[in-house]
Amino acid sequence: MATVLAPSMVERWARAPFYFSSAAHLLRIGRERATNLSELLEALRTCPNDSIFQHTFQTLQEHHFIREGFSNDFAHWAFAACNEVGLAERLAAIDVREFTSIPDLRGRLVAIVEEYLKRNPRARERAALEEFYFCASDTVVIPTPFVARNLREFIDSLRKVSIHSIHYHFIEARLRLKLNSNDFSLWLEEEMDLGSVGQRLNRIDIYTLTLHDIRELILRILERAAQSAGRSAH
């Protein structure tokens, strides 16, 4: 049953509306590839920023459909193609939410592989079962009919948009915003004066939840905030 929200908050007009979009991605294969861990390390140092984003943030959309396995492509390849379980676990342990720039994330990836190869030099040139191709994607933004002018419309739209829209605004937006926020949190802070609510959204664990779960958690956070404001008003 839908939660009854405080009218004072949910109907207050935003300074600017939130336009929900979705996105399609045209995958392209880059010049870098790796047949062993030594080549992976070199490619990690030189590949474009959007390749790093593709194989960490972007592929979360694919990993959200499975509840087991590794959270980024580098970790998955280290495990499945190289049989280097220790390296795969270290790469999978990276929490991308800690980073505010792709170069910093790249640096962590490089450091992990470097350290592992120093401790396991025989793994450096061992041939992988299959090559790793560095990819990136070009995003085609697709407008949706959903627009929110207040919190009530925002919550209603969140219930109706596709999970591809959730991914575009909540995960993919981090590259546009230098990784430190998402479109939902930014709108709540700048247009609705709900910065604390936006911060709560930013703390959502994007690894252990599916996109469907993320949608439901965002809705619960927004509804609880509105309920709390309603009690304070009375």
Backbone as CSV, one residue per row, in Angstrom:
resi,resn,N_x,N_y,N_z,CA_x,CA_y,CA_z,C_x,C_y,C_z
1,MET,0.840,-1.194,0.000,0.000,0.000,0.000,0.873,1.240,0.000
2,ALA,0.554,2.220,-0.815,1.371,3.427,-0.945,1.347,4.225,0.344
3,THR,2.485,4.844,0.663,2.597,5.656,1.863,1.944,7.007,1.640
4,VAL,1.215,7.499,2.664,0.632,8.832,2.597,1.705,9.838,2.996
5,LEU,2.026,10.768,2.112,3.134,11.674,2.328,2.656,13.044,2.788
6,ALA,3.550,13.763,3.437,3.215,15.082,3.958,3.002,16.067,2.821
7,PRO,1.820,16.674,2.698,1.535,17.581,1.573,2.516,18.742,1.490
8,SER,2.951,19.275,2.647,3.815,20.451,2.626,5.116,20.196,1.886
9,MET,5.629,18.974,1.989,6.885,18.665,1.312,6.654,18.154,-0.103
10,VAL,5.751,17.227,-0.260,5.634,16.564,-1.558,5.056,17.473,-2.631
11,GLU,4.340,18.522,-2.241,3.716,19.388,-3.224,4.433,20.726,-3.399
12,ARG,5.507,20.932,-2.623,6.270,22.180,-2.777,6.992,22.151,-4.117
13,TRP,6.873,23.233,-4.881,7.441,23.277,-6.224,8.956,23.369,-6.189
14,ALA,9.581,22.636,-7.079,11.028,22.733,-7.247,11.378,23.995,-8.019
15,ARG,12.599,24.458,-7.841,13.048,25.624,-8.615,13.072,25.295,-10.105
16,ALA,13.451,24.080,-10.413,13.473,23.613,-11.807,13.016,22.167,-11.823
17,PRO,12.273,21.747,-12.823,11.769,20.364,-12.870,12.887,19.362,-13.152
18,PHE,12.625,18.110,-12.810,13.540,17.014,-13.127,12.985,16.269,-14.333
19,TYR,13.758,16.219,-15.398,13.356,15.513,-16.612,14.037,14.135,-16.620
20,PHE,13.248,13.094,-16.578,13.779,11.731,-16.588,14.156,11.331,-18.014
21,SER,15.346,10.792,-18.128,15.826,10.286,-19.411,16.247,8.834,-19.248
22,SER,16.391,8.168,-20.360,16.976,6.839,-20.382,18.153,6.902,-21.351
23,ALA,18.805,5.769,-21.586,19.960,5.799,-22.477,20.176,4.446,-23.133
24,ALA,20.663,4.496,-24.351,21.134,3.302,-25.044,22.638,3.456,-25.228
25,HIS,23.344,2.337,-25.253,24.799,2.392,-25.299,25.329,1.629,-26.506
26,LEU,26.144,2.308,-27.287,26.775,1.700,-28.459,28.200,1.311,-28.079
27,LEU,28.408,0.028,-27.881,29.703,-0.455,-27.424,30.723,-0.425,-28.555
28,ARG,31.918,0.049,-28.250,33.006,0.042,-29.228,34.260,-0.548,-28.585
29,ILE,34.981,-1.330,-29.361,36.203,-1.966,-28.887,37.369,-1.025,-29.111
30,GLY,38.178,-0.832,-28.080,39.323,0.062,-28.175,40.551,-0.619,-28.749
31,ARG,41.656,0.095,-28.739,42.900,-0.442,-29.293,43.610,-1.372,-28.320
32,GLU,43.379,-1.187,-27.030,44.094,-1.967,-26.028,43.466,-3.348,-25.845
33,ARG,44.327,-4.339,-25.668,43.866,-5.677,-25.341,44.941,-6.353,-24.500
34,ALA,44.564,-7.444,-23.855,45.515,-8.137,-22.987,45.374,-9.642,-23.154
35,THR,46.515,-10.319,-23.316,46.527,-11.775,-23.375,47.116,-12.374,-22.100
36,ASN,47.655,-11.507,-21.249,48.182,-11.942,-19.950,48.129,-10.755,-18.988
37,LEU,48.521,-10.966,-17.759,48.409,-9.918,-16.748,49.395,-8.782,-16.970
38,SER,50.546,-9.079,-17.558,51.503,-8.027,-17.870,50.907,-7.043,-18.872
39,GLU,50.243,-7.566,-19.883,49.609,-6.706,-20.881,48.409,-5.980,-20.287
40,LEU,47.696,-6.622,-19.364,46.584,-5.947,-18.691,47.088,-4.732,-17.922
41,LEU,48.194,-4.893,-17.228,48.760,-3.799,-16.450,49.140,-2.628,-17.355
42,GLU,49.790,-2.911,-18.471,50.191,-1.847,-19.385,48.969,-1.147,-19.978
43,ALA,47.952,-1.913,-20.324,46.751,-1.326,-20.894,45.997,-0.488,-19.864
44,LEU,46.001,-0.916,-18.621,45.364,-0.131,-17.562,46.010,1.244,-17.430
45,ARG,47.302,1.310,-17.685,48.013,2.596,-17.583,47.688,3.534,-18.732
46,THR,47.364,2.984,-19.905,47.277,3.819,-21.102,45.888,3.947,-21.718
47,CYS,44.945,3.117,-21.327,43.629,3.139,-21.969,42.887,4.435,-21.655
48,PRO,41.918,4.824,-22.469,41.143,6.043,-22.215,40.338,5.943,-20.917
49,ASN,40.012,7.100,-20.359,39.229,7.129,-19.136,37.886,6.423,-19.286
50,ASP,37.272,6.569,-20.468,35.948,5.969,-20.617,36.002,4.444,-20.650
51,SER,37.178,3.866,-20.935,37.315,2.411,-20.834,37.337,1.967,-19.373
52,ILE,38.031,2.731,-18.535,38.020,2.423,-17.103,36.592,2.493,-16.575
53,PHE,35.870,3.539,-16.964,34.488,3.691,-16.516,33.621,2.551,-17.031
54,GLN,33.816,2.169,-18.269,33.027,1.102,-18.882,33.147,-0.198,-18.099
55,HIS,34.363,-0.565,-17.727,34.599,-1.878,-17.125,34.413,-1.891,-15.616
56,THR,34.067,-0.748,-15.032,33.810,-0.697,-13.591,32.377,-0.240,-13.319
57,PHE,32.080,1.035,-13.597,30.740,1.569,-13.368,29.718,1.040,-14.367
58,GLN,30.047,1.149,-15.647,29.052,0.882,-16.681,28.555,-0.558,-16.649
59,THR,29.453,-1.487,-16.392,29.045,-2.892,-16.412,28.275,-3.283,-15.167
60,LEU,28.142,-2.375,-14.207,27.272,-2.667,-13.076,25.850,-2.950,-13.554
61,GLN,25.459,-2.340,-14.669,24.124,-2.583,-15.206,23.957,-4.052,-15.581
62,GLU,25.008,-4.661,-16.101,24.948,-6.072,-16.441,25.023,-6.936,-15.185
63,HIS,25.926,-6.561,-14.263,26.103,-7.367,-13.061,24.894,-7.302,-12.142
64,HIS,24.053,-6.280,-12.289,22.876,-6.180,-11.427,21.868,-7.292,-11.687
65,PHE,22.000,-7.992,-12.796,21.060,-9.062,-13.086,21.513,-10.397,-12.487
66,ILE,22.680,-10.413,-11.884,23.146,-11.605,-11.177,23.548,-11.196,-9.768
67,ARG,23.285,-12.057,-8.810,23.567,-11.718,-7.421,24.900,-12.285,-6.953
68,GLU,25.553,-13.096,-7.779,26.841,-13.656,-7.426,27.834,-13.326,-8.518
69,GLY,29.119,-13.363,-8.150,30.150,-13.060,-9.130,30.869,-11.775,-8.783
70,PHE,31.672,-11.291,-9.714,32.503,-10.131,-9.457,31.867,-8.868,-10.016
71,SER,32.163,-7.752,-9.360,31.444,-6.513,-9.645,32.052,-5.698,-10.778
72,ASN,33.222,-6.090,-11.290,33.776,-5.370,-12.437,34.432,-6.354,-13.399
73,ASP,34.618,-5.924,-14.627,35.117,-6.825,-15.675,36.559,-7.257,-15.441
74,PHE,37.381,-6.387,-14.859,38.785,-6.738,-14.612,38.875,-7.905,-13.626
75,ALA,38.079,-7.836,-12.568,38.073,-8.912,-11.588,37.557,-10.209,-12.207
76,HIS,36.519,-10.098,-13.004,35.946,-11.294,-13.630,36.953,-11.958,-14.559
77,TRP,37.685,-11.166,-15.347,38.672,-11.729,-16.270,39.826,-12.371,-15.503
78,ALA,40.289,-11.718,-14.441,41.379,-12.277,-13.642,40.998,-13.642,-13.073
79,PHE,39.735,-13.790,-12.729,39.268,-15.063,-12.174,39.002,-16.094,-13.265
80,ALA,38.183,-15.737,-14.246,37.704,-16.711,-15.221,38.735,-17.057,-16.293
81,ALA,39.534,-16.080,-16.735,40.473,-16.309,-17.836,41.902,-16.564,-17.357
82,CYS,42.234,-16.018,-16.184,43.607,-16.157,-15.690,43.725,-17.089,-14.492
83,ASN,42.619,-17.453,-13.897,42.606,-18.325,-12.716,43.437,-17.745,-11.572
84,GLU,43.434,-16.429,-11.461,44.151,-15.753,-10.374,43.106,-15.258,-9.362
85,VAL,42.722,-16.147,-8.476,41.629,-15.865,-7.555,41.987,-14.714,-6.613
86,GLY,43.222,-14.711,-6.131,43.641,-13.659,-5.213,43.561,-12.283,-5.841
87,LEU,44.013,-12.166,-7.079,43.935,-10.884,-7.781,42.487,-10.498,-8.034
88,ALA,41.686,-11.457,-8.441,40.274,-11.181,-8.704,39.587,-10.639,-7.459
89,GLU,39.885,-11.216,-6.315,39.265,-10.763,-5.070,39.699,-9.347,-4.722
90,ARG,40.982,-9.030,-4.952,41.468,-7.675,-4.651,40.825,-6.639,-5.569
91,LEU,40.707,-6.997,-6.853,40.076,-6.074,-7.802,38.584,-5.909,-7.496
92,ALA,37.939,-6.998,-7.119,36.507,-6.933,-6.818,36.225,-6.147,-5.552
93,ALA,37.220,-6.042,-4.669,37.031,-5.342,-3.404,37.031,-3.823,-3.567
94,ILE,37.398,-3.322,-4.740,37.395,-1.877,-4.973,35.967,-1.354,-4.908
95,ASP,35.752,-0.350,-4.089,34.450,0.308,-4.002,34.533,1.600,-4.799
96,VAL,33.902,1.616,-5.965,34.040,2.768,-6.863,33.459,4.048,-6.262
97,ARG,32.596,3.911,-5.242,32.015,5.102,-4.625,33.045,5.915,-3.847
98,GLU,34.223,5.327,-3.577,35.261,6.039,-2.847,35.998,7.047,-3.720
99,PHE,35.794,6.987,-5.028,36.606,7.772,-5.944,35.825,8.941,-6.525
100,THR,36.523,10.047,-6.689,35.916,11.227,-7.299,36.550,11.561,-8.643
101,SER,37.409,10.683,-9.148,37.981,10.895,-10.476,38.395,9.558,-11.061
102,ILE,38.307,9.454,-12.373,38.748,8.249,-13.065,40.255,8.028,-12.897
103,PRO,41.099,9.066,-12.984,42.536,8.829,-12.759,42.836,8.197,-11.400
104,ASP,42.118,8.594,-10.367,42.334,7.983,-9.052,41.926,6.512,-9.061
105,LEU,40.804,6.207,-9.717,40.358,4.823,-9.825,41.349,4.008,-10.643
106,ARG,41.838,4.590,-11.726,42.851,3.914,-12.543,44.095,3.617,-11.696
107,GLY,44.512,4.594,-10.897,45.683,4.412,-10.051,45.522,3.251,-9.091
108,ARG,44.332,3.094,-8.522,44.103,1.974,-7.604,44.171,0.638,-8.339
109,LEU,43.579,0.572,-9.519,43.630,-0.658,-10.310,45.062,-1.037,-10.651
110,VAL,45.828,-0.048,-11.111,47.236,-0.289,-11.473,48.024,-0.754,-10.255
111,ALA,47.828,-0.116,-9.117,48.578,-0.468,-7.909,48.280,-1.896,-7.473
112,ILE,47.028,-2.306,-7.577,46.660,-3.665,-7.171,47.320,-4.699,-8.076
113,VAL,47.285,-4.463,-9.382,47.893,-5.430,-10.301,49.404,-5.434,-10.143
114,GLU,50.007,-4.264,-9.992,51.458,-4.189,-9.796,51.893,-4.977,-8.565
115,GLU,51.225,-4.752,-7.457,51.589,-5.430,-6.211,51.418,-6.939,-6.336
116,TYR,50.333,-7.346,-6.997,50.098,-8.783,-7.152,51.189,-9.434,-7.993
117,LEU,51.613,-8.780,-9.055,52.636,-9.361,-9.926,54.015,-9.361,-9.279
118,LYS,54.271,-8.421,-8.386,55.529,-8.446,-7.635,55.592,-9.668,-6.721
119,ARG,54.449,-10.003,-6.149,54.394,-11.149,-5.248,54.239,-12.468,-6.000
120,ASN,53.734,-12.394,-7.224,53.505,-13.600,-8.029,54.081,-13.397,-9.431
121,PRO,55.394,-13.295,-9.555,56.008,-12.965,-10.860,55.713,-13.982,-11.957
122,ARG,55.474,-15.240,-11.570,55.200,-16.240,-12.599,53.868,-15.993,-13.298
123,ALA,52.994,-15.265,-12.652,51.684,-14.987,-13.250,51.762,-13.908,-14.324
124,ARG,52.882,-13.198,-14.384,52.993,-12.042,-15.277,52.781,-12.406,-16.741
125,GLU,53.453,-13.437,-17.227,53.414,-13.779,-18.650,52.560,-14.999,-18.954
126,ARG,51.892,-15.552,-17.944,51.078,-16.735,-18.170,49.889,-16.388,-19.065
127,ALA,49.702,-17.143,-20.142,48.657,-16.822,-21.112,47.267,-17.035,-20.521
128,ALA,46.406,-16.088,-20.752,45.020,-16.202,-20.307,44.246,-17.138,-21.236
129,LEU,43.161,-17.670,-20.744,42.337,-18.561,-21.561,41.666,-17.809,-22.696
130,GLU,41.410,-16.527,-22.490,40.852,-15.686,-23.550,41.345,-14.264,-23.364
131,GLU,41.387,-13.525,-24.450,41.888,-12.159,-24.400,40.883,-11.229,-23.740
132,PHE,41.428,-10.154,-23.166,40.579,-9.095,-22.620,40.643,-7.919,-23.585
133,TYR,39.496,-7.518,-24.092,39.418,-6.376,-25.002,38.874,-5.166,-24.244
134,PHE,39.624,-4.098,-24.251,39.182,-2.876,-23.594,38.124,-2.200,-24.458
135,CYS,37.006,-1.916,-23.861,35.885,-1.321,-24.584,35.452,-0.016,-23.924
136,ALA,34.646,0.709,-24.620,33.976,1.888,-24.082,32.636,1.970,-24.800
137,SER,31.787,2.863,-24.353,30.486,2.963,-25.007,30.114,4.414,-25.236
138,ASP,29.470,4.638,-26.358,28.898,5.947,-26.661,27.441,5.930,-26.230
139,THR,27.054,6.936,-25.473,25.717,6.974,-24.903,24.768,7.788,-25.777
140,VAL,23.628,7.202,-26.074,22.565,7.902,-26.780,21.452,8.159,-25.770
141,VAL,21.246,9.430,-25.418,20.258,9.790,-24.406,18.864,9.798,-25.021
142,ILE,17.925,9.157,-24.341,16.558,9.025,-24.837,15.608,9.706,-23.854
143,PRO,14.948,10.769,-24.257,13.994,11.433,-23.353,12.822,10.506,-23.025
144,THR,12.260,10.671,-21.844,11.053,9.943,-21.456,9.936,10.965,-21.233
145,PRO,8.688,10.534,-21.130,7.592,11.487,-20.885,7.461,11.906,-19.430
146,PHE,8.348,11.416,-18.559,8.197,11.660,-17.129,8.950,12.921,-16.692
147,VAL,8.240,13.823,-16.051,8.796,15.076,-15.545,8.306,15.274,-14.119
148,ALA,9.191,15.717,-13.233,8.821,15.958,-11.834,9.023,17.425,-11.492
149,ARG,7.952,18.044,-10.997,8.015,19.450,-10.575,7.977,19.587,-9.059
150,ASN,7.704,18.498,-8.389,7.730,18.473,-6.936,8.052,17.042,-6.490
151,LEU,8.125,16.839,-5.190,8.542,15.536,-4.694,7.505,14.459,-4.983
152,ARG,6.225,14.809,-4.956,5.197,13.819,-5.264,5.364,13.294,-6.692
153,GLU,5.548,14.200,-7.633,5.726,13.778,-9.022,7.036,13.012,-9.200
154,PHE,8.047,13.400,-8.436,9.336,12.709,-8.508,9.183,11.255,-8.062
155,ILE,8.502,11.039,-6.961,8.279,9.687,-6.453,7.409,8.883,-7.423
156,ASP,6.359,9.495,-7.929,5.489,8.806,-8.881,6.255,8.399,-10.142
157,SER,7.111,9.295,-10.629,7.886,8.999,-11.840,8.896,7.898,-11.585
158,LEU,9.522,7.912,-10.413,10.495,6.872,-10.079,9.860,5.483,-10.101
159,ARG,8.582,5.414,-9.741,7.888,4.128,-9.763,7.653,3.633,-11.197
160,LYS,7.579,4.558,-12.153,7.154,4.214,-13.502,8.295,4.070,-14.511
161,VAL,9.407,4.758,-14.302,10.478,4.724,-15.300,11.131,3.343,-15.335
162,SER,11.824,3.060,-16.416,12.514,1.778,-16.552,13.780,1.769,-15.711
163,ILE,14.310,0.571,-15.490,15.566,0.470,-14.742,16.725,1.084,-15.531
164,HIS,16.567,1.207,-16.850,17.609,1.853,-17.649,17.690,3.341,-17.305
165,SER,16.569,3.933,-16.979,16.561,5.325,-16.538,17.210,5.454,-15.165
166,ILE,16.940,4.489,-14.282,17.577,4.483,-12.961,19.092,4.408,-13.129
167,HIS,19.546,3.527,-14.003,20.989,3.382,-14.234,21.587,4.676,-14.780
168,TYR,20.903,5.295,-15.723,21.429,6.510,-16.350,21.591,7.634,-15.333
169,HIS,20.587,7.836,-14.498,20.618,8.961,-13.563,21.389,8.659,-12.275
170,PHE,21.420,7.392,-11.868,21.984,7.084,-10.557,23.405,6.531,-10.617
171,ILE,23.745,5.860,-11.706,25.084,5.263,-11.809,25.904,5.926,-12.907
172,GLU,25.363,5.956,-14.107,26.124,6.528,-15.222,26.406,8.018,-15.022
173,ALA,25.522,8.713,-14.326,25.708,10.150,-14.083,26.986,10.450,-13.331
174,ARG,27.521,9.474,-12.625,28.708,9.720,-11.819,29.915,10.133,-12.666
175,LEU,29.985,9.666,-13.902,31.088,10.094,-14.763,30.913,11.553,-15.148
176,ARG,29.678,11.936,-15.484,29.409,13.332,-15.825,29.648,14.256,-14.640
177,LEU,29.385,13.761,-13.439,29.490,14.578,-12.236,30.794,14.317,-11.480
178,LYS,31.788,13.776,-12.173,33.097,13.482,-11.579,32.994,12.478,-10.438
179,LEU,32.048,11.562,-10.549,31.890,10.394,-9.685,31.387,10.676,-8.281
180,ASN,31.208,11.927,-7.900,30.914,12.203,-6.490,29.441,12.391,-6.192
181,SER,28.557,12.174,-7.163,27.142,12.316,-6.882,26.347,11.629,-7.979
182,ASN,25.054,11.893,-7.984,24.172,11.353,-9.017,23.098,12.393,-9.310
183,ASP,22.375,12.219,-10.401,21.397,13.227,-10.816,20.280,13.416,-9.793
184,PHE,19.839,12.320,-9.167,18.752,12.424,-8.197,19.173,13.266,-6.992
185,SER,20.341,12.946,-6.437,20.819,13.678,-5.254,21.058,15.144,-5.567
186,LEU,21.596,15.396,-6.750,21.886,16.774,-7.133,20.595,17.595,-7.239
187,TRP,19.561,17.015,-7.825,18.282,17.736,-7.954,17.653,17.983,-6.589
188,LEU,17.680,16.975,-5.729,17.106,17.135,-4.392,17.811,18.243,-3.619
189,GLU,19.120,18.325,-3.779,19.889,19.342,-3.059,19.692,20.730,-3.653
190,GLU,19.837,20.856,-4.973,19.865,22.179,-5.599,18.484,22.745,-5.883
191,GLU,17.515,21.893,-6.163,16.194,22.383,-6.560,15.135,22.236,-5.474
192,MET,15.385,21.353,-4.489,14.383,21.101,-3.452,14.886,21.389,-2.034
193,ASP,16.153,21.810,-1.892,16.748,22.068,-0.574,16.683,20.837,0.332
194,LEU,16.903,19.682,-0.261,16.879,18.421,0.482,18.232,17.730,0.378
195,GLY,19.286,18.479,0.725,20.637,17.947,0.600,20.876,16.724,1.457
196,SER,20.309,16.674,2.661,20.518,15.524,3.545,19.885,14.264,2.960
197,VAL,18.750,14.429,2.287,18.113,13.285,1.633,18.968,12.815,0.462
198,GLY,19.507,13.763,-0.293,20.394,13.407,-1.389,21.623,12.654,-0.920
199,GLN,22.152,13.032,0.234,23.311,12.336,0.787,22.969,10.894,1.150
200,ARG,21.764,10.687,1.644,21.335,9.322,1.960,21.262,8.463,0.696
201,LEU,20.797,9.064,-0.381,20.776,8.320,-1.654,22.187,7.966,-2.095
202,ASN,23.111,8.882,-1.899,24.493,8.638,-2.304,25.137,7.492,-1.543
203,ARG,24.616,7.179,-0.364,25.198,6.108,0.450,24.627,4.731,0.113
204,ILE,23.693,4.675,-0.815,23.124,3.377,-1.209,24.210,2.490,-1.809
205,ASP,24.232,1.236,-1.403,25.235,0.282,-1.882,24.837,-0.199,-3.283
206,ILE,25.557,0.269,-4.279,25.224,-0.079,-5.657,25.763,-1.451,-6.065
207,TYR,26.481,-2.119,-5.146,27.047,-3.423,-5.470,26.139,-4.579,-5.086
208,THR,25.600,-4.534,-3.889,24.855,-5.681,-3.371,23.380,-5.636,-3.735
209,LEU,22.941,-4.579,-4.415,21.536,-4.436,-4.769,21.353,-4.474,-6.284
210,THR,20.233,-5.018,-6.724,19.889,-4.927,-8.138,19.324,-3.535,-8.407
211,LEU,19.163,-3.187,-9.663,18.572,-1.892,-10.003,17.134,-1.798,-9.505
212,HIS,16.434,-2.913,-9.501,15.083,-2.923,-8.946,15.124,-2.621,-7.447
213,ASP,16.099,-3.235,-6.753,16.249,-2.980,-5.314,16.602,-1.524,-5.053
214,ILE,17.471,-0.974,-5.887,17.879,0.421,-5.729,16.679,1.343,-5.867
215,ARG,15.837,1.084,-6.852,14.630,1.891,-7.028,13.778,1.862,-5.751
216,GLU,13.561,0.662,-5.210,12.716,0.538,-4.018,13.334,1.233,-2.817
217,LEU,14.655,1.163,-2.681,15.311,1.816,-1.548,15.242,3.335,-1.683
218,ILE,15.428,3.852,-2.890,15.287,5.296,-3.114,13.886,5.750,-2.732
219,LEU,12.886,4.992,-3.145,11.510,5.352,-2.825,11.268,5.350,-1.314
220,ARG,11.804,4.361,-0.607,11.615,4.303,0.850,12.276,5.492,1.535
221,ILE,13.473,5.860,1.084,14.171,6.999,1.673,13.378,8.283,1.473
222,LEU,12.859,8.478,0.272,12.090,9.687,-0.017,10.784,9.730,0.784
223,GLU,10.119,8.606,0.882,8.856,8.569,1.606,9.057,8.789,3.099
224,ARG,10.121,8.206,3.662,10.391,8.407,5.080,10.746,9.856,5.372
225,ALA,11.510,10.472,4.463,11.869,11.881,4.651,10.630,12.760,4.649
226,ALA,9.719,12.459,3.752,8.490,13.243,3.674,7.625,13.029,4.902
227,GLN,7.562,11.795,5.389,6.805,11.507,6.605,7.388,12.260,7.796
228,SER,8.699,12.249,7.896,9.369,12.937,9.005,9.087,14.425,8.968
229,ALA,9.132,15.014,7.774,8.855,16.432,7.649,7.418,16.738,8.028
230,GLY,6.497,15.816,7.708,5.110,16.014,8.040,4.882,16.014,9.549
231,ARG,5.583,15.097,10.254,5.451,15.068,11.701,6.025,16.325,12.346
232,SER,7.152,16.825,11.787,7.777,18.042,12.327,6.866,19.249,12.121
233,ALA,6.151,19.268,10.982,5.276,20.399,10.691,4.114,20.473,11.668
234,HIS,3.724,19.310,12.221,2.621,19.287,13.163,3.142,19.352,14.585
